[in-house]
Amino acid sequence: MSVSRRQLLSTILSHALAATACAALLMPTFPALADSTINMQSASAEAGFPFTPPRGRFIYTITRDGDPIGTQKLDFVSDATNQLIVITDVEIDVRMLGLSFYKFTQHTEEHWENGALQSLTSNTVDDGEQRVVDLSRKGDRLTGKYNEKKRDVPADLIPSTLWHPDAIKQKTVLDTVRARQHQVNVADKGQVAVVLPFGQVEARHYAFTGELNRDVWYDAGGIIVQAEMKAKDGSIIRQQLLDRP
């Protein structure tokens, strides 16, 4: 596998195209989409959010040009103390002729309280190279380390897992692999039909461009049902919703 493809896979799958969004991807119970944007308001907000957070485990399949290469699992755990924990696990194993020639794993935890991100940790192994992020809130900043490097970023950034409904409104997102800020532009590409492993759904297409490049499709409930990115060799890396609670 070329270095450029390896780097591309790392970027796509660690953000939780998810994210992510990734790479991040989830299944909340939000109201229907507005005509030109996602309407995430809820009359019965939980965990301090202006929307009802999802609960349970959501599973996504990851493919390269249609061939399975891995999975992403998202767990959403909330309690009565206005806390929400979002756990993302990604496993990638690209194989050829029965041999593994690229592996990627990532475990990310986001801790939210009263609708605000309190801490973010991640442990990524990118083809044998480990990357560790440990950030916690201090006032209006998230401070900590990426490996042995200091990090200090605004605490109101949305993680690049992209599960948060405000992701489509952002100009900057927080990279979960190296704890860096990524400048983005988000364009609404309109309503389309998306074919998933369990059938066809109507979804709204948003294009993230800039320092993070990704196409993301949200269904009528505000769910990321698909996300994809084109590799430099022209291949398509895609995540699709496979199972929900």
C-alpha positions in Angstrom: 0.0 0.0 0.0 1.4 3.4 -0.9 2.0 6.0 1.8 -0.5 8.4 0.4 -3.3 5.7 0.5 -2.3 4.8 4.1 -2.5 8.4 5.2 -5.9 8.8 3.4 -7.3 5.7 5.1 -6.1 7.0 8.5 -7.7 10.4 8.0 -11.0 9.0 6.8 -11.4 6.3 9.4 -10.0 8.1 12.4 -12.3 11.1 12.1 -15.1 8.9 12.2 -16.2 9.8 9.0 -16.1 7.8 11.3 -16.2 9.5 11.8 -15.8 11.2 11.7 -17.5 10.8 10.7 -16.4 9.8 10.3 -15.1 9.4 10.7 -17.7 9.9 12.3 -22.1 8.1 12.7 -25.1 7.5 14.8 -28.9 7.0 15.1 -30.5 9.7 17.2 -34.3 10.2 17.5 -34.5 13.8 16.2 -37.4 15.5 14.5 -37.6 15.6 10.7 -35.3 17.7 8.5 -36.2 21.2 7.6 -36.4 21.9 3.9 -32.8 23.1 3.6 -31.1 22.2 6.9 -31.2 19.7 9.7 -33.7 20.6 12.5 -32.3 19.1 15.7 -34.5 20.9 18.3 -36.4 18.7 20.8 -39.0 19.7 23.3 -37.7 17.0 25.7 -34.0 17.6 25.6 -31.8 15.2 27.6 -28.2 15.5 29.0 -28.4 19.3 28.7 -28.5 19.3 24.9 -31.1 21.2 22.8 -31.9 17.8 21.2 -32.4 14.3 22.4 -29.1 12.4 22.2 -29.0 8.8 20.9 -28.6 5.8 23.0 -27.2 2.3 22.5 -24.8 0.9 19.9 -24.7 1.8 16.2 -22.7 -0.3 13.8 -21.3 0.8 10.4 -19.6 -1.2 7.7 -16.5 0.3 5.9 -15.7 -0.6 2.3 -13.1 0.3 -0.3 -14.5 0.2 -3.8 -17.3 -2.0 -2.4 -15.0 -4.5 -0.7 -15.4 -4.8 3.1 -12.3 -3.6 5.1 -13.7 -2.9 8.5 -16.3 -1.7 10.9 -17.1 1.2 13.2 -19.1 0.9 16.4 -20.5 3.9 18.3 -21.9 3.5 21.8 -24.0 6.3 23.4 -24.4 6.1 27.2 -26.3 8.8 29.1 -27.4 9.0 32.7 -29.5 11.1 35.1 -26.6 13.5 35.9 -26.7 15.3 32.6 -23.7 13.3 31.3 -23.3 11.7 27.9 -20.4 9.4 26.9 -19.8 8.8 23.2 -17.5 5.8 22.5 -16.2 5.2 19.0 -14.3 2.0 18.0 -12.9 1.6 14.5 -11.2 -1.5 13.2 -9.7 -1.7 9.7 -7.8 -4.6 8.1 -7.0 -4.1 4.4 -6.1 -7.5 2.9 -4.8 -8.8 -0.4 -4.5 -12.5 -1.4 -5.3 -13.4 2.2 -2.5 -11.2 3.6 -3.0 -8.1 5.7 -1.0 -5.2 4.4 -2.6 -2.3 6.4 -4.3 -2.1 9.8 -5.9 0.7 11.6 -7.6 0.8 15.0 -9.0 3.6 17.1 -10.8 4.0 20.5 -12.2 7.4 21.2 -14.2 8.7 24.2 -16.1 12.0 24.3 -17.5 13.1 27.7 -20.3 15.7 27.5 -22.0 17.4 30.5 -24.9 19.8 30.2 -24.4 19.9 26.4 -20.7 20.9 26.6 -17.7 18.7 25.8 -15.7 18.1 29.0 -13.0 15.8 27.8 -11.8 13.8 24.7 -9.4 10.9 24.7 -8.3 8.7 21.8 -5.9 5.9 21.3 -5.1 5.2 17.6 -2.8 2.6 16.1 -2.1 3.5 12.5 -0.3 0.7 10.8 1.8 0.1 13.9 2.3 3.8 14.8 0.5 4.9 18.0 -1.2 8.2 18.5 -2.6 9.2 21.9 -4.9 12.2 22.6 -5.9 13.3 26.1 -7.8 16.6 26.5 -9.9 18.0 29.3 -11.8 21.3 29.7 -10.4 24.2 31.6 -12.7 27.1 31.3 -13.4 27.8 27.7 -10.4 25.7 26.5 -9.6 22.0 26.0 -6.0 21.4 27.1 -3.8 18.4 27.2 -1.5 16.4 25.0 -1.2 14.6 21.7 1.6 12.1 22.3 4.1 14.3 24.1 3.0 17.5 22.3 0.9 20.1 24.2 -2.5 20.9 22.8 -4.7 23.9 23.7 -7.9 24.4 21.6 -11.3 26.1 22.0 -13.7 24.0 24.1 -16.6 24.7 21.8 -15.2 22.8 18.9 -17.3 19.9 17.5 -15.2 16.7 17.3 -14.6 15.3 13.8 -16.6 12.3 14.6 -19.4 14.6 13.2 -22.2 12.9 15.2 -23.2 16.2 16.8 -26.0 18.0 14.8 -24.0 21.3 15.0 -21.3 19.8 12.8 -23.0 21.1 9.6 -22.8 24.6 11.0 -19.1 24.6 11.7 -16.1 26.4 10.2 -13.6 24.5 12.4 -13.8 20.9 13.8 -11.5 19.1 16.3 -9.4 16.2 14.8 -9.7 13.2 17.1 -6.4 11.6 16.0 -3.9 14.5 16.6 -6.1 17.0 18.5 -5.7 19.7 15.8 -8.1 22.2 14.5 -9.3 21.6 10.9 -10.8 24.5 8.9 -13.9 23.3 6.9 -16.6 24.6 4.6 -20.0 22.8 4.6 -22.3 22.9 1.6 -25.8 21.5 1.4 -26.1 19.3 -1.7 -29.7 18.6 -1.4 -32.0 15.5 -0.9 -31.1 12.2 -2.5 -31.9 8.5 -2.2 -29.1 6.4 -0.6 -28.9 2.6 -0.9 -27.9 1.0 2.4 -27.3 -2.6 3.2 -30.8 -2.9 4.7 -32.6 -0.8 1.9 -33.0 2.6 0.4 -33.5 5.8 2.5 -34.0 9.4 1.7 -31.1 11.5 3.0 -29.7 15.0 2.8 -26.2 15.3 1.3 -23.6 17.7 2.9 -20.1 18.2 1.6 -17.3 19.0 4.0 -14.3 20.6 2.3 -11.1 22.3 3.3 -8.7 20.6 5.8 -11.2 17.8 6.2 -12.8 16.5 3.0 -15.8 14.3 3.3 -19.3 13.7 1.9 -21.9 13.0 4.6 -25.6 11.9 4.2 -28.1 12.5 7.0 -31.5 10.9 6.9 -34.8 12.5 8.0 -34.1 11.8 11.6 -30.7 13.6 11.6 -28.8 10.3 11.3 -25.6 10.0 9.4 -26.4 7.0 7.2 -23.4 7.3 4.9 -20.1 9.0 4.5 -17.4 8.7 1.9 -14.1 10.1 0.6 -12.2 9.5 -2.7 -8.6 8.2 -2.4 -5.8 9.6 -4.5 -5.9 6.4 -6.6 -9.6 7.0 -7.4 -10.9 4.3 -5.0 -13.9 5.2 -2.8 -13.7 4.6 1.0 -17.3 4.5 2.3 -19.0 4.0 5.6 -22.7 2.9 5.7 -25.1 2.3 8.5 -25.5 -1.4 9.1 -27.3 -1.9 12.4 -29.0 0.1 15.1 -30.5 -0.5 18.5 
